[in-house]
């Protein structure tokens, strides 16, 4: 009976031992990749690969070494941008991650690629907490920053974000940014936005924007009368690609 009790206890403890072993191996794996990411003697490609591995791991313990890289202005901007993308894949330390991303974006000497990537990461994180930064980015002199801010705001699926995008569309001089605003709003598939998209389809002076408005409207499962009328009128658009999209043709 004593032997039976011992065996039973051992069987019950096996999952505990296995769990502890897995945790230790996870710690070791994160530590190995963190060391490689921080090792300045390695090539940049090797360090980036380590950073990407930390992000793909989904392991919350990877946040600390990634934050250390992101927060270091002396690090290569490309590595810091990679760390920003990796952090967006981790569901952990959200306040610290958001604070570090915003701080990196606002650095005086931050390169455009890093700022661009930070906006993308904030969008991936659906960071409603960063609305003030997005508002700032929508008014940036650099159209690539405004483009990415519009794309990221669309990921939030939030009423305030929608208002920001609609307001920016009315004053945005760059056609590629306006087109991205239309795409960001259209991807939400909100029936209430159909009149806005229809207006862009009929009134925007750039074919690129009108084309995207037609494509977004065609993506709805059901269209209201205003959207249907706009698509019908767009069948006479001067641009062939707009006419094709309005008719439901492949882009």
C-alpha positions, 0 to 999 in steps of 0.5 A, a space after each residue: 500500500 505504501 508503494 502504491 501511495 508513493 507511485 500515485 504521488 509521483 504520478 500526480 507530481 509529474 505534470 508539476 515537474 513538466 511545467 517547471 521544466 517547461 518554464 525553465 526552458 522558456 526562461 532560458 530561451 528568452 535569455 538566449 535571444 535577449 543576449 543575442 539581441 543586445 550583443 553588439 559584436 553580432 551583425 545587425 541581421 543576427 541581432 534583428 533575427 533575435 529581436 524578431 524571435 523574441 516577438 514571435 515567442 509571445 512570451 511576456 518575459 521578452 518585453 524587458 529586453 525589447 524595451 531596453 533596445 527601444 529605449 536606447 537612442 544609441 542603438 541602430 534605428 532599424 533595430 529599435 524599429 524592429 523592437 517596436 514591431 516585436 513589442 506589438 506582438 506581446 500581450 504584456 506590460 502594456 503601459 510600459 510598452 505604450 509609454 516607450 513607443 510614444 517616447 521613441 516617437 517624440 525623440 528630437 532626433 528620431 528617424 522617420 522609419 522609427 516614427 513610422 514603425 511606432 505608429 504601426 505598432 500602436 495601431 496593431 496594439 489598438 492603442 486608444 491611449 495614444 489618440 493624442 499622438 495620432 492626432 499629432 501625427 495626422 498633422 505632421 509635415 511628412 506625408 508618410 507619417 500622416 499616411 501611417 497615422 491614418 492607417 493606424 487610426 483605422 485599426 482602432 475602430 473607435 468613434 473618436 478615431 473615425 472623427 479624426 480621420 474624417 476631419 483630416 480628409 477635408 484638409 489633407 492635400 496629399 492624394 495618397 494620404 486621402 486614399 489611405 483615409 478612405 481605405 481606413 474608414 472603408 475597412 470598418 464596414 460601418 454602414 454609417 460611413 457609406 455617405 462619406 465614402 460616396 461623397 469621396 467617390 463623386 467629389 474627390 479630384 484625384 482618381 486614386 481617391 475615387 478608385 479607393 472609395 469605389 473599392 471600399 463601397 463594393 466591399 460592403 455586404 449591403 449598400 444604402 441608396 446613397 452609396 448605390 447611386 454614387 456607384 451608378 454615377 461613377 460608371 461615367 467617371 473619366 477614369 477607367 479604373 474608377 469606372 471598373 471599380 464602380 462596376 464591381 470589377 477586379 482592382 
